[in-house]
Amino acid sequence: MKFPAPDSVPNTYQVVPGPEMGMVTPEVLENIASIAREHDIPLIKITSAQRLAFVGMDPAEQEIVNAKLGIPNIKPTKGNGLTYIQACPGKGYCKYGRQHSFALGKRLQEELVDIILPAKTKVGVSGCPMNCCESYIRDLGIFGKKKGWTLIFGGNGGGNPRIGDVIAKHLNDNEVLGLARRVLEFYASKARNLERSARFMEHTSLTELKEAVLNPKSI
């Protein structure tokens, strides 16, 4: 595979919304490839968030490209909330999978989108303890074992990395969804504006957090 020389590619890009947690159909890929060829987009990058980026596209054609992709022409913003949910294929697709991570990721996406958060929040859902989706260094991390899900909070993989704290283990799907909501609501009610979860946990008692979220009556 031969890529264009870096100096020959315009320094512009657009992240295409989706695919959901890295899963696409052949028809979607064919459509994206066709649009890229039609508009002379030289590269398509798979991002760390399991999304696609059109690299080197002409910004003047953004509205046309978006229309053909069937997405709204919304310019990127630095909004707070769930930035993305990353999930591995999980049980049924991977021989190591212990839980259905893709299905859980979709439920998290649908059921937690309404929570207003202090800063961007990344979620990683891994179907087994190998943690292919790096759940320990996500703001909210979840990984599966035979006995259920483990939920982690406060991880970060950036320039100032932090391993997240384990909040609870052996949770079923409904339990981990409920706990994820309570953890995020606790964070939203206590953190400073634009404070990422890793920095929040550096001055927050893990005991206090657990006492609040593991006993719903205290929320």
Residue pairs with C-beta under 8 A, 6 or more apart in sequence:
3 43
4 42
4 43
4 56
8 42
9 42
9 43
9 55
9 56
10 56
10 57
10 58
11 56
12 55
12 56
12 57
12 58
12 59
13 45
13 53
13 54
13 55
13 56
13 57
14 53
14 54
14 57
14 59
14 62
14 65
15 47
15 51
15 52
15 53
15 76
16 32
16 51
16 52
16 53
16 54
16 69
16 71
17 51
17 71
18 24
18 51
18 52
19 28
19 50
19 51
19 52
20 105
20 106
20 109
21 50
21 85
21 86
21 87
21 102
21 105
21 106
21 125
22 46
22 50
22 86
22 87
23 89
23 102
31 69
32 44
32 52
32 69
33 44
35 41
35 65
35 68
35 69
36 44
36 54
39 57
39 58
39 61
39 64
39 65
40 58
41 54
41 55
41 56
41 57
42 55
42 56
43 54
43 55
43 56
44 52
44 53
44 54
44 55
45 52
45 53
45 55
46 52
47 53
49 83
49 84
49 86
49 122
50 84
50 86
50 87
51 84
54 65
57 65
62 73
63 73
66 72
66 73
67 73
78 120
79 120
80 116
80 117
80 118
80 119
80 120
80 121
80 194
81 113
81 115
81 116
81 117
81 120
81 121
82 109
82 112
82 113
82 115
82 117
82 121
82 123
83 120
83 121
83 122
84 122
84 123
85 105
85 108
85 109
85 123
85 124
85 125
86 105
86 122
86 123
86 124
86 125
86 133
86 134
86 138
87 101
87 102
87 104
87 105
87 124
87 125
87 126
87 127
87 133
88 94
88 97
88 101
88 102
88 125
88 126
88 127
88 132
88 133
89 97
89 101
89 102
89 127
90 97
90 99
90 100
90 101
90 102
90 103
90 104
90 125
90 127
90 128
90 144
91 97
91 98
91 99
91 100
91 101
91 127
91 144
92 100
93 102
94 127
94 128
96 127
96 128
96 130
97 127
97 128
97 144
98 127
98 128
98 129
98 144
98 145
98 146
99 127
99 128
99 144
99 145
99 148
99 149
100 127
101 125
101 126
101 127
101 133
101 142
101 143
101 144
102 125
102 127
103 173
104 125
104 142
104 149
104 173
104 176
104 177
105 123
105 125
107 173
107 177
108 123
108 125
108 142
108 177
108 180
111 177
111 181
112 177
112 180
112 181
112 184
115 181
115 184
115 185
115 188
116 188
117 184
117 187
117 188
118 187
118 188
118 191
118 192
118 193
118 194
118 195
118 200
119 191
119 193
119 194
119 195
119 196
119 197
120 196
121 139
121 140
121 184
121 196
121 197
122 138
122 139
122 140
123 138
123 139
123 140
123 141
123 142
124 131
124 133
124 134
124 135
124 137
124 138
124 140
124 141
124 142
125 133
125 135
125 141
125 142
125 143
126 132
126 133
126 134
126 135
126 141
126 142
126 143
126 144
127 143
127 144
128 143
128 144
128 145
129 143
129 144
129 145
131 141
131 143
133 141
133 143
134 141
134 157
135 141
135 142
135 143
135 152
135 155
135 164
136 152
136 155
136 163
136 164
137 155
137 156
137 157
137 161
137 162
137 163
137 164
138 152
138 155
138 157
138 164
139 153
139 154
139 155
139 156
139 164
139 196
139 197
139 198
140 151
140 152
140 153
140 180
140 183
140 184
140 197
141 151
141 152
141 153
141 155
141 164
142 149
142 150
142 151
142 152
142 176
142 180
143 149
143 150
143 152
144 150
145 169
145 170
147 169
147 170
148 169
148 170
148 171
148 172
148 175
148 176
149 169
149 170
149 171
149 172
149 173
149 175
149 176
150 166
150 168
150 169
150 170
150 171
151 166
151 167
151 168
151 169
151 171
151 176
151 179
151 180
151 183
152 164
152 165
152 166
152 167
153 164
153 165
153 167
153 183
153 187
153 197
153 201
153 209
154 162
154 164
154 165
154 197
154 198
154 200
154 201
155 162
155 163
155 164
155 197
155 198
156 162
156 196
156 197
156 198
156 199
160 198
160 199
161 198
162 198
162 201
162 202
164 197
164 198
164 201
165 201
165 206
165 209
167 179
167 183
167 209
167 210
167 213
167 214
168 179
168 214
171 179
178 216
179 213
179 214
182 212
182 213
182 216
182 219
183 209
183 213
185 219
186 209
186 212
186 213
186 219
187 197
187 200
190 200
190 204
191 197
191 200
192 200
201 209
211 218
212 218
212 219
213 219
